[in-house]
C-alpha cells in the first residue's frame, strides 16, 4: 500500500500540536480593520483549536 500523501494546502494552513490536536488561524483579519474594535483584533491574533466535529477530516488531510 502506498504512503498517504499530505494535502499541501492544508499543511500550509493548519499545524499539529504535540498532543495531536490541530490548530488553525482565525478568519476576518485581512481587511476593513478600522471598523473592528481593538479587542476584537487582538482576539483574532490567537490561534484556535479545530473543532472536534472537523478534526477527523483534518487528520485525513494531515497524516504523519
PQR file of N, CA, C, O and H, with PARSE charges and radii, in Angstrom:
ATOM      1  N   UNK A   1       0.845  -1.189   0.000 -0.4000 1.5000
ATOM      2  CA  UNK A   1       0.000   0.000   0.000 -0.0000 2.0000
ATOM      3  C   UNK A   1       0.888   1.250   0.000  0.5500 1.7000
ATOM      4  O   UNK A   1       1.837   1.326   0.781 -0.5500 1.4000
ATOM      5  N   UNK A   2       0.592   2.233  -0.868 -0.4000 1.5000
ATOM      6  CA  UNK A   2       1.437   3.426  -0.921 -0.0000 2.0000
ATOM      7  C   UNK A   2       1.255   4.309   0.309  0.5500 1.7000
ATOM      8  O   UNK A   2       0.265   4.213   1.034 -0.5500 1.4000
ATOM      9  H   UNK A   2      -0.178   2.171  -1.502  0.4000 1.0000
ATOM     10  N   UNK A   3       2.230   5.159   0.511 -0.4000 1.5000
ATOM     11  CA  UNK A   3       2.175   6.098   1.630 -0.0000 2.0000
ATOM     12  C   UNK A   3       1.041   7.087   1.417  0.5500 1.7000
ATOM     13  O   UNK A   3       0.707   7.429   0.283 -0.5500 1.4000
ATOM     14  H   UNK A   3       3.034   5.237  -0.079  0.4000 1.0000
ATOM     15  N   UNK A   4       0.453   7.544   2.514 -0.4000 1.5000
ATOM     16  CA  UNK A   4      -0.604   8.557   2.429 -0.0000 2.0000
ATOM     17  C   UNK A   4       0.045   9.913   2.158  0.5500 1.7000
ATOM     18  O   UNK A   4       1.035  10.275   2.795 -0.5500 1.4000
ATOM     19  H   UNK A   4       0.724   7.267   3.435  0.4000 1.0000
ATOM     20  N   UNK A   5      -0.519  10.656   1.210 -0.4000 1.5000
ATOM     21  CA  UNK A   5       0.046  11.963   0.864 -0.0000 2.0000
ATOM     22  C   UNK A   5      -0.598  13.053   1.701  0.5500 1.7000
ATOM     23  O   UNK A   5      -1.801  13.032   1.961 -0.5500 1.4000
ATOM     24  H   UNK A   5      -1.323  10.361   0.693  0.4000 1.0000
ATOM     25  N   UNK A   6       0.213  13.993   2.112 -0.4000 1.5000
ATOM     26  CA  UNK A   6      -0.276  15.159   2.854 -0.0000 2.0000
ATOM     27  C   UNK A   6      -0.911  16.135   1.876  0.5500 1.7000
ATOM     28  O   UNK A   6      -0.363  16.389   0.804 -0.5500 1.4000
ATOM     29  H   UNK A   6       1.191  14.010   1.901  0.4000 1.0000
ATOM     30  N   UNK A   7      -2.051  16.676   2.238 -0.4000 1.5000
ATOM     31  CA  UNK A   7      -2.680  17.724   1.443 -0.0000 2.0000
ATOM     32  C   UNK A   7      -1.873  19.006   1.667  0.5500 1.7000
ATOM     33  O   UNK A   7      -1.868  19.545   2.773 -0.5500 1.4000
ATOM     34  H   UNK A   7      -2.496  16.470   3.109  0.4000 1.0000
ATOM     35  N   UNK A   8      -1.201  19.491   0.643 -0.4000 1.5000
ATOM     36  CA  UNK A   8      -0.261  20.608   0.788 -0.0000 2.0000
ATOM     37  C   UNK A   8      -0.965  21.912   1.159  0.5500 1.7000
ATOM     38  O   UNK A   8      -0.405  22.716   1.904 -0.5500 1.4000
ATOM     39  H   UNK A   8      -1.205  19.054  -0.257  0.4000 1.0000
ATOM     40  N   UNK A   9      -2.174  22.138   0.659 -0.4000 1.5000
ATOM     41  CA  UNK A   9      -2.874  23.376   1.005 -0.0000 2.0000
ATOM     42  C   UNK A   9      -3.267  23.366   2.481  0.5500 1.7000
ATOM     43  O   UNK A   9      -3.230  24.403   3.143 -0.5500 1.4000
ATOM     44  H   UNK A   9      -2.629  21.485   0.054  0.4000 1.0000
ATOM     45  N   UNK A  10      -3.642  22.192   2.996 -0.4000 1.5000
ATOM     46  CA  UNK A  10      -3.986  22.074   4.416 -0.0000 2.0000
ATOM     47  C   UNK A  10      -2.742  22.208   5.282  0.5500 1.7000
ATOM     48  O   UNK A  10      -2.803  22.787   6.367 -0.5500 1.4000
ATOM     49  H   UNK A  10      -3.671  21.350   2.458  0.4000 1.0000
ATOM     50  N   UNK A  11      -1.618  21.681   4.818 -0.4000 1.5000
ATOM     51  CA  UNK A  11      -0.374  21.730   5.576 -0.0000 2.0000
ATOM     52  C   UNK A  11       0.093  23.169   5.794  0.5500 1.7000
ATOM     53  O   UNK A  11       0.747  23.474   6.791 -0.5500 1.4000
ATOM     54  H   UNK A  11      -1.568  21.211   3.936  0.4000 1.0000
ATOM     55  N   UNK A  12      -0.248  24.051   4.847 -0.4000 1.5000
ATOM     56  CA  UNK A  12       0.147  25.456   4.966 -0.0000 2.0000
ATOM     57  C   UNK A  12      -0.766  26.234   5.909  0.5500 1.7000
ATOM     58  O   UNK A  12      -0.383  27.280   6.432 -0.5500 1.4000
ATOM     59  H   UNK A  12      -0.779  23.803   4.037  0.4000 1.0000
ATOM     60  N   UNK A  13      -1.981  25.715   6.123 -0.4000 1.5000
ATOM     61  CA  UNK A  13      -2.964  26.438   6.934 -0.0000 2.0000
ATOM     62  C   UNK A  13      -3.118  25.903   8.347  0.5500 1.7000
ATOM     63  O   UNK A  13      -3.543  26.635   9.241 -0.5500 1.4000
ATOM     64  H   UNK A  13      -2.293  24.865   5.698  0.4000 1.0000
ATOM     65  N   UNK A  14      -2.783  24.648   8.562 -0.4000 1.5000
ATOM     66  CA  UNK A  14      -3.002  24.013   9.865 -0.0000 2.0000
ATOM     67  C   UNK A  14      -1.709  23.430  10.392  0.5500 1.7000
ATOM     68  O   UNK A  14      -0.789  23.126   9.632 -0.5500 1.4000
ATOM     69  H   UNK A  14      -2.438  24.053   7.836  0.4000 1.0000
ATOM     70  N   UNK A  15      -1.650  23.276  11.721 -0.4000 1.5000
ATOM     71  CA  UNK A  15      -0.451  22.745  12.362 -0.0000 2.0000
ATOM     72  C   UNK A  15      -0.879  21.766  13.438  0.5500 1.7000
ATOM     73  O   UNK A  15      -1.880  21.982  14.120 -0.5500 1.4000
ATOM     74  H   UNK A  15      -2.396  23.523  12.339  0.4000 1.0000
ATOM     75  N   UNK A  16      -0.128  20.699  13.588 -0.4000 1.5000
ATOM     76  CA  UNK A  16      -0.436  19.728  14.635 -0.0000 2.0000
ATOM     77  C   UNK A  16       0.344  20.088  15.893  0.5500 1.7000
ATOM     78  O   UNK A  16       1.508  20.479  15.815 -0.5500 1.4000
ATOM     79  H   UNK A  16       0.685  20.524  13.033  0.4000 1.0000
ATOM     80  N   UNK A  17      -0.300  19.954  17.055 -0.4000 1.5000
ATOM     81  CA  UNK A  17       0.369  20.191  18.320 -0.0000 2.0000
ATOM     82  C   UNK A  17       1.029  18.891  18.773  0.5500 1.7000
ATOM     83  O   UNK A  17       0.838  17.846  18.150 -0.5500 1.4000
ATOM     84  H   UNK A  17      -1.246  19.636  17.118  0.4000 1.0000
ATOM     85  N   UNK A  18       1.792  18.950  19.838 -0.4000 1.5000
ATOM     86  CA  UNK A  18       2.487  17.764  20.356 -0.0000 2.0000
ATOM     87  C   UNK A  18       1.506  16.688  20.803  0.5500 1.7000
ATOM     88  O   UNK A  18       1.820  15.499  20.751 -0.5500 1.4000
ATOM     89  H   UNK A  18       1.948  19.799  20.344  0.4000 1.0000
ATOM     90  N   UNK A  19       0.319  17.100  21.243 -0.4000 1.5000
ATOM     91  CA  UNK A  19      -0.677  16.128  21.714 -0.0000 2.0000
ATOM     92  C   UNK A  19      -1.552  15.608  20.578  0.5500 1.7000
ATOM     93  O   UNK A  19      -2.397  14.741  20.801 -0.5500 1.4000
ATOM     94  H   UNK A  19       0.064  18.065  21.285  0.4000 1.0000
ATOM     95  N   UNK A  20      -1.361  16.131  19.350 -0.4000 1.5000
ATOM     96  CA  UNK A  20      -2.112  15.637  18.198 -0.0000 2.0000
ATOM     97  C   UNK A  20      -3.313  16.481  17.813  0.5500 1.7000
ATOM     98  O   UNK A  20      -4.016  16.156  16.856 -0.5500 1.4000
ATOM     99  H   UNK A  20      -0.675  16.835  19.169  0.4000 1.0000
ATOM    100  N   UNK A  21      -3.561  17.566  18.547 -0.4000 1.5000
ATOM    101  CA  UNK A  21      -4.661  18.462  18.174 -0.0000 2.0000
ATOM    102  C   UNK A  21      -4.235  19.274  16.961  0.5500 1.7000
ATOM    103  O   UNK A  21      -3.043  19.434  16.698 -0.5500 1.4000
ATOM    104  H   UNK A  21      -2.990  17.831  19.325  0.4000 1.0000
ATOM    105  N   UNK A  22      -5.217  19.789  16.220 -0.4000 1.5000
ATOM    106  CA  UNK A  22      -4.917  20.593  15.041 -0.0000 2.0000
ATOM    107  C   UNK A  22      -5.303  22.036  15.323  0.5500 1.7000
ATOM    108  O   UNK A  22      -6.405  22.324  15.789 -0.5500 1.4000
ATOM    109  H   UNK A  22      -6.185  19.659  16.434  0.4000 1.0000
ATOM    110  N   UNK A  23      -4.376  22.934  15.031 -0.4000 1.5000
ATOM    111  CA  UNK A  23      -4.543  24.355  15.327 -0.0000 2.0000
ATOM    112  C   UNK A  23      -4.741  25.111  14.021  0.5500 1.7000
ATOM    113  O   UNK A  23      -4.108  24.812  13.008 -0.5500 1.4000
ATOM    114  H   UNK A  23      -3.481  22.701  14.653  0.4000 1.0000
ATOM    115  N   UNK A  24      -5.635  26.099  14.066 -0.4000 1.5000
ATOM    116  CA  UNK A  24      -5.913  26.915  12.881 -0.0000 2.0000
ATOM    117  C   UNK A  24      -5.815  28.392  13.243  0.5500 1.7000
ATOM    118  O   UNK A  24      -5.835  28.757  14.419 -0.5500 1.4000
ATOM    119  H   UNK A  24      -6.149  26.342  14.889  0.4000 1.0000
ATOM    120  N   UNK A  25      -5.709  29.227  12.231 -0.4000 1.5000
ATOM    121  CA  UNK A  25      -5.755  30.676  12.420 -0.0000 2.0000
ATOM    122  C   UNK A  25      -7.223  31.107  12.356  0.5500 1.7000
ATOM    123  O   UNK A  25      -8.063  30.396  11.804 -0.5500 1.4000
ATOM    124  H   UNK A  25      -5.692  28.930  11.276  0.4000 1.0000
ATOM    125  N   UNK A  26      -7.517  32.261  12.917 -0.4000 1.5000
ATOM    126  CA  UNK A  26      -8.885  32.773  12.875 -0.0000 2.0000
ATOM    127  C   UNK A  26      -9.082  33.613  11.619  0.5500 1.7000
ATOM    128  O   UNK A  26      -8.138  34.194  11.084 -0.5500 1.4000
ATOM    129  H   UNK A  26      -6.834  32.839  13.364  0.4000 1.0000
ATOM    130  N   UNK A  27     -10.315  33.664  11.169 -0.4000 1.5000
ATOM    131  CA  UNK A  27     -10.635  34.412   9.947 -0.0000 2.0000
ATOM    132  C   UNK A  27     -11.015  35.855  10.295  0.5500 1.7000
ATOM    133  O   UNK A  27     -11.057  36.234  11.466 -0.5500 1.4000
ATOM    134  H   UNK A  27     -11.083  33.193  11.604  0.4000 1.0000
ATOM    135  N   UNK A  28     -11.287  36.640   9.268 -0.4000 1.5000
ATOM    136  CA  UNK A  28     -11.762  38.035   9.367 -0.0000 2.0000
ATOM    137  C   UNK A  28     -10.694  39.020   9.845  0.5500 1.7000
ATOM    138  O   UNK A  28     -11.031  40.009  10.497 -0.5500 1.4000
ATOM    139  H   UNK A  28     -11.252  36.332   8.317  0.4000 1.0000
ATOM    140  N   UNK A  29      -9.430  38.781   9.542 -0.4000 1.5000
ATOM    141  CA  UNK A  29      -8.383  39.712   9.959 -0.0000 2.0000
ATOM    142  C   UNK A  29      -7.583  40.201   8.746  0.5500 1.7000
ATOM    143  O   UNK A  29      -6.400  40.515   8.879 -0.5500 1.4000
ATOM    144  H   UNK A  29      -9.157  37.978   9.013  0.4000 1.0000
ATOM    145  N   UNK A  30      -8.207  40.269   7.575 -0.4000 1.5000
ATOM    146  CA  UNK A  30      -7.480  40.669   6.374 -0.0000 2.0000
ATOM    147  C   UNK A  30      -7.707  42.133   5.997  0.5500 1.7000
ATOM    148  O   UNK A  30      -6.754  42.858   5.712 -0.5500 1.4000
ATOM    149  H   UNK A  30      -9.168  40.014   7.467  0.4000 1.0000
ATOM    150  N   UNK A  31      -8.959  42.562   5.997 -0.4000 1.5000
ATOM    151  CA  UNK A  31      -9.240  43.936   5.546 -0.0000 2.0000
ATOM    152  C   UNK A  31     -10.408  44.497   6.334  0.5500 1.7000
ATOM    153  O   UNK A  31     -11.051  43.785   7.105 -0.5500 1.4000
ATOM    154  H   UNK A  31      -9.733  41.973   6.228  0.4000 1.0000
ATOM    155  N   UNK A  32     -10.674  45.773   6.135 -0.4000 1.5000
ATOM    156  CA  UNK A  32     -11.713  46.517   6.872 -0.0000 2.0000
ATOM    157  C   UNK A  32     -11.467  46.448   8.384  0.5500 1.7000
ATOM    158  O   UNK A  32     -12.395  46.232   9.163 -0.5500 1.4000
ATOM    159  H   UNK A  32     -10.151  46.351   5.508  0.4000 1.0000
ATOM    160  N   UNK A  33     -10.242  46.629   8.774 -0.4000 1.5000
ATOM    161  CA  UNK A  33      -9.876  46.505  10.181 -0.0000 2.0000
ATOM    162  C   UNK A  33     -10.234  47.746  10.992  0.5500 1.7000
ATOM    163  O   UNK A  33     -10.271  47.690  12.221 -0.5500 1.4000
ATOM    164  H   UNK A  33      -9.488  46.805   8.141  0.4000 1.0000
ATOM    165  N   UNK A  34     -10.495  48.857  10.324 -0.4000 1.5000
ATOM    166  CA  UNK A  34     -10.833  50.086  11.048 -0.0000 2.0000
ATOM    167  C   UNK A  34     -12.192  49.975  11.728  0.5500 1.7000
ATOM    168  O   UNK A  34     -12.435  50.619  12.749 -0.5500 1.4000
ATOM    169  H   UNK A  34     -10.465  48.902   9.325  0.4000 1.0000
ATOM    170  N   UNK A  35     -13.080  49.155  11.158 -0.4000 1.5000
ATOM    171  CA  UNK A  35     -14.418  49.011  11.739 -0.0000 2.0000
ATOM    172  C   UNK A  35     -14.453  48.013  12.892  0.5500 1.7000
ATOM    173  O   UNK A  35     -15.462  47.912  13.590 -0.5500 1.4000
ATOM    174  H   UNK A  35     -12.883  48.633  10.328  0.4000 1.0000
ATOM    175  N   UNK A  36     -13.372  47.282  13.098 -0.4000 1.5000
ATOM    176  CA  UNK A  36     -13.323  46.278  14.173 -0.0000 2.0000
ATOM    177  C   UNK A  36     -12.628  46.868  15.396  0.5500 1.7000
ATOM    178  O   UNK A  36     -11.694  47.660  15.275 -0.5500 1.4000
ATOM    179  H   UNK A  36     -12.552  47.364  12.531  0.4000 1.0000
ATOM    180  N   UNK A  37     -13.091  46.476  16.554 -0.4000 1.5000
ATOM    181  CA  UNK A  37     -12.525  47.043  17.781 -0.0000 2.0000
ATOM    182  C   UNK A  37     -11.133  46.486  18.040  0.5500 1.7000
ATOM    183  O   UNK A  37     -10.755  45.438  17.517 -0.5500 1.4000
ATOM    184  H   UNK A  37     -13.850  45.832  16.653  0.4000 1.0000
ATOM    185  N   UNK A  38     -10.388  47.203  18.850 -0.4000 1.5000
ATOM    186  CA  UNK A  38      -9.028  46.800  19.208 -0.0000 2.0000
ATOM    187  C   UNK A  38      -9.017  45.428  19.879  0.5500 1.7000
ATOM    188  O   UNK A  38      -8.165  44.586  19.596 -0.5500 1.4000
ATOM    189  H   UNK A  38     -10.695  48.055  19.276  0.4000 1.0000
ATOM    190  N   UNK A  39      -9.982  45.226  20.773 -0.4000 1.5000
ATOM    191  CA  UNK A  39     -10.075  43.959  21.500 -0.0000 2.0000
ATOM    192  C   UNK A  39     -10.391  42.800  20.555  0.5500 1.7000
ATOM    193  O   UNK A  39      -9.849  41.704  20.694 -0.5500 1.4000
ATOM    194  H   UNK A  39     -10.674  45.910  21.003  0.4000 1.0000
ATOM    195  N   UNK A  40     -11.268  43.058  19.604 -0.4000 1.5000
ATOM    196  CA  UNK A  40     -11.639  42.016  18.639 -0.0000 2.0000
ATOM    197  C   UNK A  40     -10.438  41.618  17.778  0.5500 1.7000
ATOM    198  O   UNK A  40     -10.224  40.436  17.508 -0.5500 1.4000
ATOM    199  H   UNK A  40     -11.709  43.949  19.491  0.4000 1.0000
ATOM    200  N   UNK A  41      -9.657  42.613  17.350 -0.4000 1.5000
ATOM    201  CA  UNK A  41      -8.475  42.338  16.533 -0.0000 2.0000
ATOM    202  C   UNK A  41      -7.417  41.589  17.337  0.5500 1.7000
ATOM    203  O   UNK A  41      -6.684  40.761  16.796 -0.5500 1.4000
ATOM    204  H   UNK A  41      -9.831  43.573  17.568  0.4000 1.0000
ATOM    205  N   UNK A  42      -7.346  41.882  18.605 -0.4000 1.5000
ATOM    206  CA  UNK A  42      -6.407  41.185  19.496 -0.0000 2.0000
ATOM    207  C   UNK A  42      -6.789  39.707  19.622  0.5500 1.7000
ATOM    208  O   UNK A  42      -5.930  38.826  19.590 -0.5500 1.4000
ATOM    209  H   UNK A  42      -7.942  42.555  19.044  0.4000 1.0000
ATOM    210  N   UNK A  43      -8.094  39.455  19.767 -0.4000 1.5000
ATOM    211  CA  UNK A  43      -8.577  38.065  19.880 -0.0000 2.0000
ATOM    212  C   UNK A  43      -8.332  37.293  18.589  0.5500 1.7000
ATOM    213  O   UNK A  43      -8.069  36.091  18.625 -0.5500 1.4000
ATOM    214  H   UNK A  43      -8.792  40.170  19.794  0.4000 1.0000
ATOM    215  N   UNK A  44      -8.417  37.970  17.457 -0.4000 1.5000
ATOM    216  CA  UNK A  44      -8.219  37.314  16.165 -0.0000 2.0000
ATOM    217  C   UNK A  44      -6.764  36.917  15.917  0.5500 1.7000
ATOM    218  O   UNK A  44      -6.490  36.088  15.049 -0.5500 1.4000
ATOM    219  H   UNK A  44      -8.631  38.946  17.427  0.4000 1.0000
ATOM    220  N   UNK A  45      -5.829  37.502  16.671 -0.4000 1.5000
ATOM    221  CA  UNK A  45      -4.412  37.156  16.522 -0.0000 2.0000
ATOM    222  C   UNK A  45      -4.119  35.737  16.967  0.5500 1.7000
ATOM    223  O   UNK A  45      -3.264  35.059  16.397 -0.5500 1.4000
ATOM    224  H   UNK A  45      -6.051  38.175  17.376  0.4000 1.0000
ATOM    225  N   UNK A  46      -4.834  35.293  17.990 -0.4000 1.5000
ATOM    226  CA  UNK A  46      -4.545  33.996  18.597 -0.0000 2.0000
ATOM    227  C   UNK A  46      -5.053  32.843  17.738  0.5500 1.7000
ATOM    228  O   UNK A  46      -6.047  32.975  17.023 -0.5500 1.4000
ATOM    229  H   UNK A  46      -5.529  35.843  18.453  0.4000 1.0000
ATOM    230  N   UNK A  47      -4.373  31.739  17.817 -0.4000 1.5000
ATOM    231  CA  UNK A  47      -4.784  30.537  17.079 -0.0000 2.0000
ATOM    232  C   UNK A  47      -5.896  29.827  17.845  0.5500 1.7000
ATOM    233  O   UNK A  47      -6.046  30.009  19.053 -0.5500 1.4000
ATOM    234  H   UNK A  47      -3.565  31.632  18.398  0.4000 1.0000
ATOM    235  N   UNK A  48      -6.665  29.027  17.134 -0.4000 1.5000
ATOM    236  CA  UNK A  48      -7.759  28.281  17.746 -0.0000 2.0000
ATOM    237  C   UNK A  48      -7.612  26.809  17.397  0.5500 1.7000
ATOM    238  O   UNK A  48      -7.057  26.464  16.354 -0.5500 1.4000
ATOM    239  H   UNK A  48      -6.543  28.879  16.153  0.4000 1.0000
ATOM    240  N   UNK A  49      -8.108  25.948  18.266 -0.4000 1.5000
ATOM    241  CA  UNK A  49      -8.076  24.507  18.015 -0.0000 2.0000
ATOM    242  C   UNK A  49      -9.253  24.157  17.110  0.5500 1.7000
ATOM    243  O   UNK A  49     -10.362  24.661  17.291 -0.5500 1.4000
ATOM    244  H   UNK A  49      -8.559  26.228  19.114  0.4000 1.0000
ATOM    245  N   UNK A  50      -8.999  23.289  16.137 -0.4000 1.5000
ATOM    246  CA  UNK A  50     -10.053  22.855  15.218 -0.0000 2.0000
ATOM    247  C   UNK A  50     -11.111  22.096  16.009  0.5500 1.7000
ATOM    248  O   UNK A  50     -10.784  21.305  16.894 -0.5500 1.4000
ATOM    249  H   UNK A  50      -8.098  22.880  15.990  0.4000 1.0000
ATOM    250  N   UNK A  51     -12.373  22.337  15.690 -0.4000 1.5000
ATOM    251  CA  UNK A  51     -13.494  21.712  16.379 -0.0000 2.0000
ATOM    252  C   UNK A  51     -13.454  20.196  16.228  0.5500 1.7000
ATOM    253  O   UNK A  51     -12.982  19.670  15.219 -0.5500 1.4000
ATOM    254  H   UNK A  51     -12.639  22.980  14.971  0.4000 1.0000
ATOM    255  N   UNK A  52     -13.956  19.505  17.245 -0.4000 1.5000
ATOM    256  CA  UNK A  52     -13.917  18.040  17.244 -0.0000 2.0000
ATOM    257  C   UNK A  52     -14.714  17.444  16.086  0.5500 1.7000
ATOM    258  O   UNK A  52     -14.396  16.354  15.612 -0.5500 1.4000
ATOM    259  H   UNK A  52     -14.339  19.932  18.064  0.4000 1.0000
ATOM    260  N   UNK A  53     -15.745  18.150  15.631 -0.4000 1.5000
ATOM    261  CA  UNK A  53     -16.550  17.674  14.509 -0.0000 2.0000
ATOM    262  C   UNK A  53     -15.739  17.631  13.212  0.5500 1.7000
ATOM    263  O   UNK A  53     -16.007  16.799  12.345 -0.5500 1.4000
ATOM    264  H   UNK A  53     -16.003  19.036  16.016  0.4000 1.0000
ATOM    265  N   UNK A  54     -14.759  18.513  13.073 -0.4000 1.5000
ATOM    266  CA  UNK A  54     -13.945  18.579  11.855 -0.0000 2.0000
ATOM    267  C   UNK A  54     -12.602  17.883  11.997  0.5500 1.7000
ATOM    268  O   UNK A  54     -11.912  17.676  10.999 -0.5500 1.4000
ATOM    269  H   UNK A  54     -14.541  19.188  13.777  0.4000 1.0000
ATOM    270  N   UNK A  55     -12.215  17.519  13.210 -0.4000 1.5000
ATOM    271  CA  UNK A  55     -10.862  17.017  13.425 -0.0000 2.0000
ATOM    272  C   UNK A  55     -10.582  15.701  12.711  0.5500 1.7000
ATOM    273  O   UNK A  55      -9.452  15.467  12.284 -0.5500 1.4000
ATOM    274  H   UNK A  55     -12.776  17.688  14.021  0.4000 1.0000
ATOM    275  N   UNK A  56     -11.589  14.835  12.572 -0.4000 1.5000
ATOM    276  CA  UNK A  56     -11.372  13.553  11.892 -0.0000 2.0000
ATOM    277  C   UNK A  56     -11.031  13.783  10.415  0.5500 1.7000
ATOM    278  O   UNK A  56     -10.155  13.123   9.857 -0.5500 1.4000
ATOM    279  H   UNK A  56     -12.508  15.025  12.919  0.4000 1.0000
ATOM    280  N   UNK A  57     -11.744  14.735   9.793 -0.4000 1.5000
ATOM    281  CA  UNK A  57     -11.455  15.089   8.393 -0.0000 2.0000
ATOM    282  C   UNK A  57     -10.061  15.669   8.260  0.5500 1.7000
ATOM    283  O   UNK A  57      -9.345  15.372   7.304 -0.5500 1.4000
ATOM    284  H   UNK A  57     -12.456  15.271  10.246  0.4000 1.0000
ATOM    285  N   UNK A  58      -9.676  16.500   9.222 -0.4000 1.5000
ATOM    286  CA  UNK A  58      -8.368  17.147   9.182 -0.0000 2.0000
ATOM    287  C   UNK A  58      -7.253  16.124   9.364  0.5500 1.7000
ATOM    288  O   UNK A  58      -6.196  16.258   8.746 -0.5500 1.4000
ATOM    289  H   UNK A  58     -10.258  16.741   9.999  0.4000 1.0000
ATOM    290  N   UNK A  59      -7.462  15.108  10.195 -0.4000 1.5000
ATOM    291  CA  UNK A  59      -6.461  14.059  10.406 -0.0000 2.0000
ATOM    292  C   UNK A  59      -6.164  13.356   9.078  0.5500 1.7000
ATOM    293  O   UNK A  59      -5.026  12.967   8.815 -0.5500 1.4000
ATOM    294  H   UNK A  59      -8.320  14.999  10.697  0.4000 1.0000
ATOM    295  N   UNK A  60      -7.200  13.198   8.246 -0.4000 1.5000
ATOM    296  CA  UNK A  60      -7.015  12.542   6.955 -0.0000 2.0000
ATOM    297  C   UNK A  60      -6.191  13.413   5.994  0.5500 1.7000
ATOM    298  O   UNK A  60      -5.437  12.901   5.167 -0.5500 1.4000
ATOM    299  H   UNK A  60      -8.124  13.514   8.461  0.4000 1.0000
ATOM    300  N   UNK A  61      -6.348  14.724   6.118 -0.4000 1.5000
ATOM    301  CA  UNK A  61      -5.593  15.642   5.249 -0.0000 2.0000
ATOM    302  C   UNK A  61      -4.137  15.757   5.688  0.5500 1.7000
ATOM    303  O   UNK A  61      -3.255  16.018   4.869 -0.5500 1.4000
ATOM    304  H   UNK A  61      -6.960  15.141   6.789  0.4000 1.0000
ATOM    305  N   UNK A  62      -3.888  15.563   6.983 -0.4000 1.5000
ATOM    306  CA  UNK A  62      -2.539  15.737   7.530 -0.0000 2.0000
ATOM    307  C   UNK A  62      -2.034  14.454   8.190  0.5500 1.7000
ATOM    308  O   UNK A  62      -1.920  14.405   9.414 -0.5500 1.4000
ATOM    309  H   UNK A  62      -4.605  15.351   7.648  0.4000 1.0000
ATOM    310  N   UNK A  63      -1.732  13.428   7.418 -0.4000 1.5000
ATOM    311  CA  UNK A  63      -1.189  12.219   8.051 -0.0000 2.0000
ATOM    312  C   UNK A  63       0.252  12.446   8.476  0.5500 1.7000
ATOM    313  O   UNK A  63       0.962  13.256   7.879 -0.5500 1.4000
ATOM    314  H   UNK A  63      -1.824  13.467   6.423  0.4000 1.0000
ATOM    315  N   UNK A  64       0.675  11.744   9.486 -0.4000 1.5000
ATOM    316  CA  UNK A  64       2.069  11.822   9.922 -0.0000 2.0000
ATOM    317  C   UNK A  64       2.452  13.010  10.729  0.5500 1.7000
ATOM    318  O   UNK A  64       3.609  13.138  11.128 -0.5500 1.4000
ATOM    319  H   UNK A  64       0.099  11.086   9.971  0.4000 1.0000
TER
END
